[in-house]
C-alpha cells in the first residue's frame, strides 16, 4: 500500500533521496514546507527496490532522471552491465502529520 501524503501536500519534489513538499496542517488553513530522507531504496541491477528500511537510500548514486509523481518514485537506473533501465517504485509509509512528512509505516 502506498503513502497518503500526496493527498494533502503540494509542490512535491525529489532531490536525490530527499522528498520535499508543502503540506497542509491540521487546522486546514496553514501550510508547512517539509522534507524527509527516503529510507532503504537501492538500485538493484537497474531496478528500484527497498532492501533495508533501517538504512539511508543509495539509489541516487547510480541513477538519473529521478522524479516523483504522487507516491511513485521513478528513475533511470544503471545496470551492472552499464546499460540503463527506467524503473519506478511506490513509496510506502510516508504520511502528512500536521504539516510534516513522516514515516508512519515500513517503507
Helices and strands as residue ranges (DSSP letters): G 5-7, E 9-15, E 18-24, E 31-37, E 41-44, E 47-50, G 59-62, E 63-69, E 72-78, E 84-90, E 94-97, E 100-103
